[in-house]
Amino acid sequence: MGVEILIPLSGIFMIIAIVVGPAWLKSRERREMQNTLRAAVERGQPLPPELIDALTKEQVRKLPSASRDLRTGVILLALSAGVAAAFLALGYGADNDVKFVAGFAAIPGAIGLAFIILSFFNKNKD
């Protein structure tokens, strides 16, 4: 296997590690918490109300809200503008490359615009 193949493979493995790593760590943390709670219940120890509140807050926090949608939309629109500016600054703004730059930058821009529109329809104003 040549060195030429190691560079793309390392990039792919890095992306996989960034995506899978945090999910695996979070599931391991939850499993340990469940084992601790199970052991406490089996011993007959009462669960503190703060612990129950903390466990339920995690579920409530994940609900979509108008402010979170708006914030995500603005960040993605800024990312879109940044990608377009970076491509144009690097010299990819020639006649034929303008469509490429616009197409590449339009992806996060369209998703950001969708989040901003969703923020107006979301009734949860958290």
MODELLER restraints for C-alpha pairs under 7 A, 6 or more apart:
rsr = mdl.restraints
at = mdl.atoms
rsr.add(forms.Gaussian(group=physical.xy_distance, feature=features.Distance(at['CA:65:A'], at['CA:122:A']), mean=6.38, stdev=0.5))
rsr.add(forms.Gaussian(group=physical.xy_distance, feature=features.Distance(at['CA:65:A'], at['CA:124:A']), mean=4.98, stdev=0.5))
rsr.add(forms.Gaussian(group=physical.xy_distance, feature=features.Distance(at['CA:65:A'], at['CA:125:A']), mean=5.58, stdev=0.5))
rsr.add(forms.Gaussian(group=physical.xy_distance, feature=features.Distance(at['CA:65:A'], at['CA:126:A']), mean=5.42, stdev=0.5))
rsr.add(forms.Gaussian(group=physical.xy_distance, feature=features.Distance(at['CA:66:A'], at['CA:119:A']), mean=4.17, stdev=0.5))
rsr.add(forms.Gaussian(group=physical.xy_distance, feature=features.Distance(at['CA:66:A'], at['CA:120:A']), mean=6.66, stdev=0.5))
rsr.add(forms.Gaussian(group=physical.xy_distance, feature=features.Distance(at['CA:66:A'], at['CA:122:A']), mean=5.32, stdev=0.5))
rsr.add(forms.Gaussian(group=physical.xy_distance, feature=features.Distance(at['CA:66:A'], at['CA:124:A']), mean=6.08, stdev=0.5))
rsr.add(forms.Gaussian(group=physical.xy_distance, feature=features.Distance(at['CA:66:A'], at['CA:125:A']), mean=5.11, stdev=0.5))
rsr.add(forms.Gaussian(group=physical.xy_distance, feature=features.Distance(at['CA:66:A'], at['CA:126:A']), mean=6.71, stdev=0.5))
rsr.add(forms.Gaussian(group=physical.xy_distance, feature=features.Distance(at['CA:67:A'], at['CA:119:A']), mean=6.68, stdev=0.5))
rsr.add(forms.Gaussian(group=physical.xy_distance, feature=features.Distance(at['CA:67:A'], at['CA:125:A']), mean=6.45, stdev=0.5))
rsr.add(forms.Gaussian(group=physical.xy_distance, feature=features.Distance(at['CA:67:A'], at['CA:126:A']), mean=6.43, stdev=0.5))
rsr.add(forms.Gaussian(group=physical.xy_distance, feature=features.Distance(at['CA:69:A'], at['CA:115:A']), mean=5.18, stdev=0.5))
rsr.add(forms.Gaussian(group=physical.xy_distance, feature=features.Distance(at['CA:69:A'], at['CA:116:A']), mean=6.17, stdev=0.5))
rsr.add(forms.Gaussian(group=physical.xy_distance, feature=features.Distance(at['CA:69:A'], at['CA:118:A']), mean=6.60, stdev=0.5))
rsr.add(forms.Gaussian(group=physical.xy_distance, feature=features.Distance(at['CA:69:A'], at['CA:119:A']), mean=5.07, stdev=0.5))
rsr.add(forms.Gaussian(group=physical.xy_distance, feature=features.Distance(at['CA:70:A'], at['CA:115:A']), mean=6.18, stdev=0.5))
rsr.add(forms.Gaussian(group=physical.xy_distance, feature=features.Distance(at['CA:70:A'], at['CA:116:A']), mean=4.84, stdev=0.5))
rsr.add(forms.Gaussian(group=physical.xy_distance, feature=features.Distance(at['CA:70:A'], at['CA:119:A']), mean=5.35, stdev=0.5))
rsr.add(forms.Gaussian(group=physical.xy_distance, feature=features.Distance(at['CA:72:A'], at['CA:112:A']), mean=6.69, stdev=0.5))
rsr.add(forms.Gaussian(group=physical.xy_distance, feature=features.Distance(at['CA:72:A'], at['CA:115:A']), mean=6.59, stdev=0.5))
rsr.add(forms.Gaussian(group=physical.xy_distance, feature=features.Distance(at['CA:73:A'], at['CA:112:A']), mean=3.72, stdev=0.5))
rsr.add(forms.Gaussian(group=physical.xy_distance, feature=features.Distance(at['CA:73:A'], at['CA:113:A']), mean=5.87, stdev=0.5))
rsr.add(forms.Gaussian(group=physical.xy_distance, feature=features.Distance(at['CA:73:A'], at['CA:115:A']), mean=4.68, stdev=0.5))
rsr.add(forms.Gaussian(group=physical.xy_distance, feature=features.Distance(at['CA:73:A'], at['CA:116:A']), mean=4.99, stdev=0.5))
rsr.add(forms.Gaussian(group=physical.xy_distance, feature=features.Distance(at['CA:74:A'], at['CA:112:A']), mean=6.25, stdev=0.5))
rsr.add(forms.Gaussian(group=physical.xy_distance, feature=features.Distance(at['CA:76:A'], at['CA:108:A']), mean=5.41, stdev=0.5))
rsr.add(forms.Gaussian(group=physical.xy_distance, feature=features.Distance(at['CA:76:A'], at['CA:109:A']), mean=5.90, stdev=0.5))
rsr.add(forms.Gaussian(group=physical.xy_distance, feature=features.Distance(at['CA:76:A'], at['CA:111:A']), mean=6.95, stdev=0.5))
rsr.add(forms.Gaussian(group=physical.xy_distance, feature=features.Distance(at['CA:76:A'], at['CA:112:A']), mean=4.63, stdev=0.5))
rsr.add(forms.Gaussian(group=physical.xy_distance, feature=features.Distance(at['CA:77:A'], at['CA:108:A']), mean=6.54, stdev=0.5))
rsr.add(forms.Gaussian(group=physical.xy_distance, feature=features.Distance(at['CA:77:A'], at['CA:109:A']), mean=4.67, stdev=0.5))
rsr.add(forms.Gaussian(group=physical.xy_distance, feature=features.Distance(at['CA:77:A'], at['CA:112:A']), mean=5.20, stdev=0.5))
rsr.add(forms.Gaussian(group=physical.xy_distance, feature=features.Distance(at['CA:77:A'], at['CA:113:A']), mean=6.99, stdev=0.5))
rsr.add(forms.Gaussian(group=physical.xy_distance, feature=features.Distance(at['CA:79:A'], at['CA:108:A']), mean=6.75, stdev=0.5))
rsr.add(forms.Gaussian(group=physical.xy_distance, feature=features.Distance(at['CA:80:A'], at['CA:105:A']), mean=4.79, stdev=0.5))
rsr.add(forms.Gaussian(group=physical.xy_distance, feature=features.Distance(at['CA:80:A'], at['CA:106:A']), mean=6.37, stdev=0.5))
rsr.add(forms.Gaussian(group=physical.xy_distance, feature=features.Distance(at['CA:80:A'], at['CA:108:A']), mean=5.38, stdev=0.5))
rsr.add(forms.Gaussian(group=physical.xy_distance, feature=features.Distance(at['CA:80:A'], at['CA:109:A']), mean=4.95, stdev=0.5))
rsr.add(forms.Gaussian(group=physical.xy_distance, feature=features.Distance(at['CA:81:A'], at['CA:105:A']), mean=6.93, stdev=0.5))
rsr.add(forms.Gaussian(group=physical.xy_distance, feature=features.Distance(at['CA:83:A'], at['CA:105:A']), mean=5.62, stdev=0.5))
rsr.add(forms.Gaussian(group=physical.xy_distance, feature=features.Distance(at['CA:84:A'], at['CA:101:A']), mean=6.00, stdev=0.5))
rsr.add(forms.Gaussian(group=physical.xy_distance, feature=features.Distance(at['CA:84:A'], at['CA:102:A']), mean=6.75, stdev=0.5))
rsr.add(forms.Gaussian(group=physical.xy_distance, feature=features.Distance(at['CA:84:A'], at['CA:105:A']), mean=5.41, stdev=0.5))
rsr.add(forms.Gaussian(group=physical.xy_distance, feature=features.Distance(at['CA:87:A'], at['CA:101:A']), mean=6.36, stdev=0.5))
